Amino acid sequence: MASNKKYWKSVEELNENSSIVEKLRQNEFAEDLPTDQFLGDKETLESSSTTRRDFLKYVGFTTAAASLAACEGPVIKSIPYVIKPNEVTPGVADYYATTMADGYDFANILVKVREGRPIKVDANKLAGPSCATNARVQASVLSLYDNNRLQNPRVKGKPVNWTTFEKGLTSKLNELKTSGKTIVFLTGTTASPTTNKLIQDYKATYENVQHITYDAVSESGALDAFQAMYGERALPDYDFSKADVIVSIGADFLSDWQGGGFEASYTKGRVPKNGKMSRHIQFESNMSLTGANADKRYMVKPSEQAQVLLNIYNAITGNGTAKKTSVDAGIQKVVKQLKAVGSNAVVVTGLQDKN
């Protein structure tokens, strides 16, 4: 980039009639480098005493000089506050307690904010000892700085402003309400009472609304089973620190099973020096983080997982007959350990089947 800037190397250059400046201008180097002599003649070049190290010095210097001459750093202006907000102190971070629920990860979090910008997400320890954050929750702060995030609503793939969107949406909803046609409202799983209240108000305004909940990674099987057993559609929360025996059948609860967050209570129950070391048995088809931490891991086919769970249940309750699987010997050992600890055992499964 061309520049008309003029740089002074010394105070003497300010004096146009200075003899020192004129001498340096005519003879910049005290001794000329005889480049023509040792580069122009092959015999002279071969007999030259210039070492490889000196040659690399020359090449490095010329490359660096050319790079510096072609670059000019950007000008960054720091503008101070004219009237500083009371809640902002430059260099001092603020912390905000909030929650995160994106349909898959649920967590009580503490967000570190510096000059109005969230920079770190951690677990909110005040929410309870079992609260924890997984890698996805902590990395969610990066989505706030994603250049590909939608800046405005879109209609048929084209961006529109909010005024146009709200006007067109209201007109279309009123038209569908008058005609009696069904309005499908598609969302992910919501855990916020405020959001659920807004959805109910929306359905009350437009009576022909059908609310559909869809998650890319569904836990509908566990939700249906809990509702059938306890009459409420919810996911249970497990405190693995209180369990003496943990049996998992295809449930990677140390990773992202049912949103994750169980690793804190799991590790709390496996500290031998505190007099507590639970027994963990894992039945799974593929290697997982939970299986890698298990005391005993059994490999089973995906088609056998349901039968393994059924055989364990029948052996404990005495109902039904067991069908043969590839891990029958392991099942017998597991049943024996479960009976020994009684109610201090927990069995979890990743099977999406409410039965």
C-alpha positions as CSV (number, residue, x, y, z in Angstrom):
1,M,0.0,0.0,0.0
2,A,1.5,3.3,-1.1
3,S,2.3,5.8,1.6
4,N,3.5,9.4,1.6
5,K,4.8,9.3,5.2
6,K,8.3,10.5,5.8
7,Y,10.4,9.1,8.6
8,W,13.4,10.8,10.3
9,K,16.2,8.7,11.4
10,S,18.0,11.4,13.4
11,V,17.8,15.0,14.5
12,E,20.5,15.9,12.0
13,E,18.2,15.2,9.1
14,L,16.1,18.2,10.1
15,N,19.0,20.4,9.0
16,E,19.1,20.4,5.2
17,N,22.7,21.7,5.1
18,S,24.2,19.2,7.5
19,S,27.4,17.7,6.2
20,I,26.9,14.5,8.2
21,V,23.6,13.8,6.5
22,E,25.0,14.5,3.0
23,K,28.0,12.2,3.7
24,L,25.7,9.3,4.9
25,R,23.4,9.8,1.9
26,Q,26.3,9.4,-0.5
27,N,28.0,6.6,1.4
28,E,25.5,4.7,3.5
29,F,27.8,1.8,4.1
30,A,31.3,2.2,5.4
31,E,32.5,-0.5,2.9
32,D,30.8,-1.7,-0.2
33,L,30.0,-5.4,-0.4
34,P,31.8,-6.9,-3.4
35,T,28.8,-8.8,-4.6
36,D,29.7,-8.5,-8.3
37,Q,33.1,-10.0,-7.7
38,F,32.1,-13.2,-5.9
39,L,28.8,-13.7,-7.7
40,G,29.8,-12.8,-11.2
41,D,32.7,-15.2,-11.5
42,K,32.2,-19.0,-11.1
43,E,35.8,-19.6,-10.0
44,T,35.7,-16.8,-7.5
45,L,32.3,-18.0,-6.2
46,E,33.7,-21.6,-5.7
47,S,36.7,-20.2,-3.8
48,S,34.7,-17.8,-1.8
49,S,35.0,-18.0,2.0
50,T,31.3,-17.1,2.5
51,T,29.9,-19.7,4.8
52,R,26.4,-21.2,4.7
53,R,25.6,-19.4,7.9
54,D,26.4,-16.0,6.4
55,F,24.4,-16.8,3.3
56,L,21.3,-17.6,5.4
57,K,21.8,-14.4,7.3
58,Y,21.7,-12.4,4.1
59,V,18.6,-14.3,2.9
60,G,16.8,-13.9,6.2
61,F,17.6,-10.2,6.5
62,T,16.4,-9.4,2.9
63,T,13.2,-11.4,3.4
64,A,12.4,-9.7,6.7
65,A,13.1,-6.3,5.3
66,A,10.8,-6.9,2.3
67,S,8.0,-8.2,4.6
68,L,8.3,-5.2,7.0
69,A,8.3,-2.7,4.1
70,A,5.1,-4.2,2.7
71,C,3.2,-4.3,5.9
72,E,1.6,-1.5,7.8
73,G,-0.2,-2.1,11.1
74,P,-3.8,-1.1,11.5
75,V,-4.7,1.8,13.6
76,I,-6.8,0.8,16.6
77,K,-8.4,3.6,18.6
78,S,-9.5,3.0,22.2
79,I,-12.4,5.2,23.1
80,P,-13.0,5.7,26.8
81,Y,-16.4,6.1,28.5
82,V,-17.7,9.6,28.6
83,I,-20.1,8.6,31.3
84,K,-19.2,5.2,32.6
85,P,-22.1,2.8,33.6
86,N,-22.1,2.0,37.2
87,E,-22.2,-1.8,36.6
88,V,-19.2,-1.8,34.3
89,T,-15.6,-1.5,35.4
90,P,-13.1,-2.0,32.6
91,G,-10.9,-5.0,33.5
92,V,-13.2,-6.3,36.2
93,A,-15.5,-9.2,35.3
94,D,-19.2,-9.5,36.3
95,Y,-20.9,-12.9,37.0
96,Y,-24.5,-13.7,36.2
97,A,-26.4,-16.7,37.4
98,T,-28.7,-18.2,34.8
99,T,-29.9,-21.5,33.3
100,M,-29.4,-23.2,30.0
101,A,-31.9,-25.4,28.3
102,D,-31.5,-26.0,24.6
103,G,-33.6,-29.2,24.4
104,Y,-30.6,-31.5,25.0
105,D,-28.4,-29.9,27.7
106,F,-29.9,-28.5,30.9
107,A,-27.7,-26.8,33.5
108,N,-27.6,-24.1,36.1
109,I,-24.7,-22.0,35.0
110,L,-22.6,-19.0,36.1
111,V,-21.6,-16.7,33.1
112,K,-18.5,-14.6,33.4
113,V,-19.0,-11.3,31.5
114,R,-16.3,-8.7,30.8
115,E,-17.4,-5.3,29.4
116,G,-20.8,-6.7,28.4
117,R,-19.4,-9.7,26.6
118,P,-19.9,-13.3,27.9
119,I,-16.5,-15.1,27.9
120,K,-16.8,-18.1,30.2
121,V,-19.5,-20.5,31.3
122,D,-19.2,-22.6,34.5
123,A,-21.4,-24.6,36.7
124,N,-23.3,-22.6,39.4
125,K,-22.2,-24.4,42.6
126,L,-24.9,-22.5,44.6
127,A,-27.6,-24.4,42.8
128,G,-26.6,-27.7,44.5
129,P,-23.7,-30.1,44.8
130,S,-25.0,-32.3,41.9
131,C,-25.0,-29.4,39.4
132,A,-22.3,-29.7,36.7
133,T,-21.6,-28.6,33.1
134,N,-20.4,-30.8,30.3
135,A,-18.2,-29.8,27.4
136,R,-21.1,-28.7,25.2
137,V,-22.5,-26.3,27.9
138,Q,-19.1,-24.7,28.4
139,A,-18.5,-24.4,24.7
140,S,-21.9,-22.8,24.1
141,V,-20.4,-19.4,24.7
142,L,-18.8,-19.7,21.3
143,S,-22.2,-19.7,19.6
144,L,-22.7,-16.1,20.7
145,Y,-19.8,-15.1,18.4
146,D,-20.7,-17.2,15.4
147,N,-20.7,-15.1,12.3
148,N,-23.2,-17.6,10.7
149,R,-25.9,-16.9,13.3
150,L,-29.1,-15.6,11.9
151,Q,-29.2,-11.8,12.3
152,N,-32.9,-11.5,11.3
153,P,-35.9,-13.8,10.7
154,R,-36.2,-15.5,7.4
155,V,-39.3,-16.0,5.2
156,K,-38.9,-18.7,2.5
157,G,-35.2,-18.5,3.0
158,K,-34.9,-14.8,2.5
159,P,-34.0,-12.4,5.4
160,V,-36.6,-9.8,6.5
161,N,-36.7,-7.3,9.2
162,W,-38.7,-7.9,12.4
163,T,-41.4,-5.3,11.5
164,T,-42.2,-7.0,8.2
165,F,-42.0,-10.5,9.8
166,E,-44.4,-9.7,12.7
167,K,-46.9,-7.9,10.4
168,G,-46.9,-10.8,7.9
169,L,-47.1,-13.5,10.6
170,T,-50.0,-11.8,12.4
171,S,-51.9,-11.4,9.2
172,K,-51.4,-15.1,8.3
173,L,-52.4,-16.4,11.7
174,N,-55.6,-14.4,11.8
175,E,-56.4,-15.7,8.3
176,L,-55.9,-19.3,9.5
177,K,-57.9,-18.7,12.6
178,T,-60.8,-17.4,10.6
179,S,-60.7,-20.3,8.2
180,G,-60.4,-22.8,11.0
181,K,-57.3,-24.4,9.5
182,T,-54.8,-26.1,11.9
183,I,-51.7,-24.1,12.9
184,V,-48.7,-26.3,13.6
185,F,-46.3,-24.8,16.2
186,L,-43.0,-26.7,16.1
187,T,-40.4,-26.4,18.9
188,G,-37.8,-28.4,20.7
189,T,-38.2,-29.5,24.3
190,T,-38.7,-26.6,26.7
191,A,-37.9,-26.6,30.4
192,S,-38.8,-23.0,31.1
193,P,-42.0,-22.2,32.9
194,T,-42.1,-18.8,31.3
195,T,-41.7,-20.3,27.8
196,N,-44.4,-22.8,28.5
197,K,-46.7,-20.0,29.8
198,L,-46.2,-18.1,26.5
199,I,-47.0,-21.2,24.5
200,Q,-50.2,-21.7,26.5
201,D,-51.2,-18.0,25.9
202,Y,-50.5,-18.5,22.2
203,K,-52.7,-21.6,22.0
204,A,-55.5,-19.7,23.9
205,T,-55.4,-16.9,21.4
206,Y,-55.4,-19.1,18.4
207,E,-57.6,-22.1,19.4
208,N,-56.6,-24.2,16.3
209,V,-53.0,-24.6,17.3
210,Q,-51.2,-27.9,17.5
211,H,-48.0,-27.8,19.4
212,I,-45.4,-30.3,18.2
213,T,-42.2,-31.0,20.2
214,Y,-39.3,-32.5,18.3
215,D,-35.7,-33.2,19.4
216,A,-32.9,-34.4,17.1
217,V,-31.8,-36.7,19.9
218,S,-35.0,-37.9,21.6
219,E,-35.5,-39.2,25.1
220,S,-39.2,-39.9,24.5
221,G,-38.9,-43.5,25.6
222,A,-37.7,-42.5,29.1
223,L,-40.3,-39.8,29.2
224,D,-43.1,-42.2,28.3
225,A,-41.9,-44.7,30.8
226,F,-41.7,-42.2,33.7
227,Q,-45.2,-40.9,32.8
228,A,-46.6,-44.4,32.8
229,M,-45.1,-45.2,36.2
230,Y,-45.5,-41.9,38.1
231,G,-48.2,-39.9,36.1
232,E,-45.8,-37.1,35.2
233,R,-43.9,-36.6,32.0
234,A,-40.4,-35.9,33.2
235,L,-36.9,-37.3,33.4
236,P,-35.5,-38.6,36.7
237,D,-32.4,-37.1,38.3
238,Y,-29.9,-39.7,39.6
239,D,-27.5,-39.3,42.5
240,F,-24.9,-41.9,41.8
241,S,-22.9,-41.0,44.9
242,K,-25.5,-42.9,47.0
243,A,-25.3,-46.1,45.0
244,D,-23.2,-49.0,46.0
245,V,-23.7,-50.9,42.7
246,I,-24.3,-49.1,39.4
247,V,-25.5,-51.2,36.4
248,S,-25.8,-49.5,33.0
249,I,-27.2,-51.1,29.9
250,G,-26.3,-48.9,26.9
251,A,-26.5,-45.7,28.9
252,D,-23.4,-43.4,28.5
253,F,-24.3,-41.3,31.6
254,L,-20.8,-39.9,32.0
255,S,-21.1,-38.3,28.5
256,D,-24.4,-36.9,27.2
257,W,-27.0,-39.5,28.2
258,Q,-30.3,-37.6,29.1
259,G,-28.3,-34.3,28.9
260,G,-25.4,-35.4,31.0
261,G,-24.4,-33.8,34.3
262,F,-24.0,-37.1,36.3
263,E,-20.2,-37.2,36.4
264,A,-20.0,-35.1,39.6
265,S,-22.1,-37.5,41.7
266,Y,-20.5,-40.5,40.1
267,T,-17.0,-39.5,41.0
268,K,-18.1,-38.5,44.5
269,G,-19.1,-42.1,45.2
270,R,-15.8,-43.5,43.9
271,V,-13.2,-42.1,46.4
272,P,-11.7,-45.1,48.3
273,K,-9.8,-42.8,50.8
274,N,-13.2,-41.5,51.9
275,G,-14.5,-45.0,52.5
276,K,-16.7,-45.1,49.5
277,M,-16.1,-47.0,46.3
278,S,-19.2,-48.0,44.2
279,R,-19.1,-51.0,41.9
280,H,-19.9,-50.1,38.2
281,I,-20.9,-52.7,35.6
282,Q,-21.5,-51.7,32.0
283,F,-23.3,-53.6,29.2
284,E,-22.8,-51.9,25.8
285,S,-22.1,-52.5,22.1
286,N,-19.6,-49.7,21.4
287,M,-16.9,-48.3,23.6
288,S,-18.0,-45.2,25.5
289,L,-16.7,-42.9,28.1
290,T,-18.8,-44.6,30.7
291,G,-17.7,-48.0,29.7
292,A,-14.1,-47.0,29.8
293,N,-14.5,-46.0,33.5
294,A,-16.5,-49.2,34.5
295,D,-15.1,-51.8,36.8
296,K,-16.4,-54.5,34.6
297,R,-17.5,-54.0,31.0
298,Y,-19.5,-56.6,28.9
299,M,-19.8,-56.3,25.2
300,V,-23.2,-57.2,23.8
301,K,-24.9,-56.8,20.5
302,P,-27.4,-54.0,20.1
303,S,-30.1,-56.6,19.6
304,E,-29.3,-58.2,22.9
305,Q,-29.4,-55.2,25.2
306,A,-33.2,-55.4,25.8
307,Q,-32.9,-59.1,26.6
308,V,-30.0,-58.5,29.0
309,L,-32.2,-56.0,30.9
310,L,-35.2,-58.4,30.9
311,N,-33.0,-61.3,32.2
312,I,-31.8,-59.1,35.0
313,Y,-35.3,-58.1,35.9
314,N,-36.7,-61.6,35.8
315,A,-33.8,-63.0,37.9
316,I,-34.4,-60.4,40.6
317,T,-38.2,-60.6,40.7
318,G,-38.5,-64.3,40.0
319,N,-40.9,-63.7,37.1
320,G,-40.6,-65.2,33.7
321,T,-37.9,-67.3,32.1
322,A,-34.5,-66.1,30.9
323,K,-33.5,-66.4,27.3
324,K,-29.9,-67.2,26.4
325,T,-27.5,-64.4,25.6
326,S,-23.8,-64.1,25.1
327,V,-23.2,-62.7,28.6
328,D,-25.3,-65.0,30.8
329,A,-22.4,-65.6,33.2
330,G,-22.0,-61.9,33.7
331,I,-25.7,-61.4,34.3
332,Q,-25.7,-64.0,37.1
333,K,-22.8,-62.1,38.8
334,V,-24.6,-58.8,38.4
335,V,-27.9,-60.2,39.8
336,K,-26.0,-61.5,42.8
337,Q,-24.4,-58.1,43.5
338,L,-27.7,-56.3,43.1
339,K,-29.4,-58.5,45.6
340,A,-26.6,-58.1,48.1
341,V,-26.9,-54.3,48.2
342,G,-30.7,-54.1,47.9
343,S,-32.0,-50.5,47.6
344,N,-28.5,-49.1,47.3
345,A,-28.3,-50.2,43.7
346,V,-29.3,-48.4,40.5
347,V,-29.9,-49.8,37.0
348,V,-30.1,-47.3,34.1
349,T,-30.6,-48.0,30.4
350,G,-30.3,-46.1,27.1
351,L,-33.0,-48.1,25.4
352,Q,-35.8,-46.0,23.9
353,D,-38.6,-48.3,24.9
354,K,-41.1,-47.5,27.7
355,N,-41.8,-51.2,28.3
